[in-house]
């Protein structure tokens, strides 16, 4: 754990999920330049949660869309070089407008292209939050971690707080390290989340949708660190509830019920 960190105690974790109500009252428009594999799932999940998605990555329109949006999500999961150029254009407009921008560096450890793309984004755009699994986030701060493709394989939980704190400090951002235990860090604050279900690790796009929901939550007037934590906590609780539905027999039947519960 980094020097000077403050661990938030149990009594401070009893939150009322105010961010969910705030998002639903605002219905923020979230501009996505995201993983093509999960566009439909992300859009439906965000709509259920209370946000409004717009998917636009054409360079000729991303600046206009960013001017209209309340938040911007950049996800490099299936990005082409042209997509990175579009992300840079949208990100700069979002920064000028002062809306939250979230980065999801999907699979950054897998290839040099992803690494170079993520670094270009990080050098040119100010991110409100950066979200990824332990392997992805560890790569951003040069902490050794086992990965395979976009998956994080290591299970050394003792390093998780160092990873989260390191990303938050290096990039002046809220850091969200996802896994069996989620770690959220900003400045000298760290808080953990234990909600969730194993089905989230067995479906495509669980992390991508979480990035969208975090972005929507950051558009509210609530403190951004707390908004991020509540979004992550709610997401995990929704998975827990959905998995208990009597019709859920596996991941295929889990998915529609999970989207339903995100709208509760």
N, C-alpha and C positions, 0 to 999 in steps of 0.2 A: 504494500500500500504506500502511495506517495506521501512524502512529508507534508504536513499541514492539512491533510484531508480531514473532513468532518463526516462521520457516519451518522446518518439520520436515525434516531431511535424509533422503537416500535410505536410509541404514542403518536409520533408525527406521521406515521404511515396510515393512520385511520382516516382516509380521505373520503369525501362524499361524491366523488366522480362529477364534480361541478362542470368539468370540461365537456362531458357528453351533452349536458343540457345546453351549454354555451354554443357548441358546434351546431346543434339542431336549431337553435334560435337564429344563428347567423347564416347557416347553409352556405359555407364558403365555397367559392369556385377554385378548384385546385387544378393547376396546369401540370400535366404529366408528360414527361419525356421518359418513357419507362420500358421495361422488359416486354417485348412483343408477345412472349409466351403467356403472359398473365394479364393482358390488357382488359379482357372481359371480366375476369375474376376481380381485378382491382376496381374497375368501375362499379360493378354491382355491390361489392363490399363497402365501398365508400358511400354509395347512395344509401345503402341500408343504415350505415352509421349516422348519416345526416349531412354529409358533404355533397358537393356537386362536381363531378369529374369532367375535365376536358382533355382529350388526348390530341396533342398537336406537336409534330416534330419537323415539319417542313420549314426550312430556313427562311423562306419568303414570308412566313406568317408568325413565327414563334415570338417575335418582338411585340407584335400587335396583341397576341393572346396573353403574353406575360403582363402587358399593361392592363388587361381586363381582370386578371386573376387576383385572388386573395392569398395564394400560396403556390409554390413551385416545388415539384419533386423531380429530381434527376437520378435515374437508375441506369447503370451501365451494363445491365445483364445481357442484352443482345445488341448493344450499340455498335453502329458502323462509324467510320471516320466522319461521315457527313452528320451523323447524329451528335457527335461530340461538338462539332462546330455549331450546331443548332443549340445545344445546351449552353455553350459559352454566350451566345447571343441572348438567349432567354434569361440566363443567370445574371448578366450585367444589367438588363432592364429591371429584373426583380430587385436587385440590390439598390438601384437608383430609386425605385418606387418604395422600398423599405418593407417589402413583404417577406415572410419567412421562406427560406430556401433549404431543402433537405437533400442530402446526398446519400445514396445507397450504392456503395462500391462493390457490387455483386461480383464475386469471383476474381477480385483484384489480384490475388496471389497466383492465379492460374496462368496468366500470359503477360508478356511484356507490353502488348498493346493495351490491355486493361490498366496496367500500372502507369503507363505513360499518359493514358487518357485521364485517369483519376487525378494524377498530379497536375495536369494542365488545368483541370477544373478547380482544384484546390488552390492553385496559384492565382487564379483570375476571378474567383467568385468567393464571396463571404457566405459561409453556411451557418444557418441557425442551429442545425442539428446534423449529425452524421450517424447513420444507423447501419450496423452490419453484424454478422456473426463474429465469434471470437477470432477466427482465422483472418477474416477480412480486416477487422479493426487492428489486430496485432501487426499486420503487414504495414499499416499506416505509421506505426511508431517503431518499426524494426525490432519487434519482440518475436523470437522464434515460436512458431506454432505449426502443428501438422495440419495440412489441408489436402483435399482431393477435389479438383475441379472447383465447384462453388461451395463445397461442404467443409465444415470445420471438424477435424477428427480428434484433436487434442482434448483432454479433459482435466487439465491442470487448473482447477478453480482458483488456486492461490494467485494466479497471474491476472485474473479477470479484472480486478479492481485497478491494478497497475495499467492494464491496457486502456480501460475506460478513462482513467485520470490522465493518461498520457495523450490520448486523442483530444480530449477536452482542452488540455493545456496547450498542445501544439497548434491546434487549429482554432482556438478561441470559440469553441462551439460546445453545444450539448452533445455528449457522446452516449450512444445507446448500443451496448454490447448484448446481443441476444443469445439465448441458449437455455439450458435447463434452469438456470438462474439468470435473469436479465439484470444488467448493471447499467444504471443511468448516472452520468457524472456531469458536473459543470462547476468550474472554478474549484473551490475546496469542498464541494458537496458530492456525496455519493449515496445512492439509495438502491436497494435491491428489490426485485420483484420475483415472486415465486409462483405466480399464477400461470396456467397454461396446461396443455395436454400433448401427449406424444403424437397425436394425429397431425399436429402442426408441422412436425418434422417429416411427415410422409406425404405431404401434398405440395404441389408446385405453386409457388407464389405467396406462401404464408408471410414471409418476410417482406415481400414487395408490397402487399396490401397493408401491412403494419406501417411501412414507410408513408403510405398515402394517408393513413389515419393520423399518424403523428403530425404530418404537415397540416392537415385540417385543424388539429387541436392547437397548433401553434398560432393560428390566426385569431384566436380568441383574446380577450383582454386579461385573462388569467396569467399569473407568472409562468413563464415559458418552461422552467425546470419542472414545476408541479404539473403543468399541462402535459408534458411529455411522459412523466411517470404515470399519471392517471390514464393516459391513452394506452400505454403498454399494459398496465394492470387490467384495464377493462377488456382489452383484446384477449388476454390470457383467460380471464373469467368467462368470456363468451365462449371460448373453446371448451372449457370445462363443462359448462352448462349444455352446450350442443352435443357433446360426446355422451351425455347421460340420456339423451332422448331414446325412447323405446324403439324407434325405427332405425336408429344408427347401428349398423352392423360392421362398418369399416369406413375407410376414408371416402369412398364414393358416396355413401349416404350421409356422411358427416358434413360434406361441403355445403349442401343447400341449407341444412339446419344451422350451420355456423353463420351463414349470411343472414338467416332469420334472426338469430340471437343478437347479432351486431346491431339490429334495429330495436332491440328491447329498450 
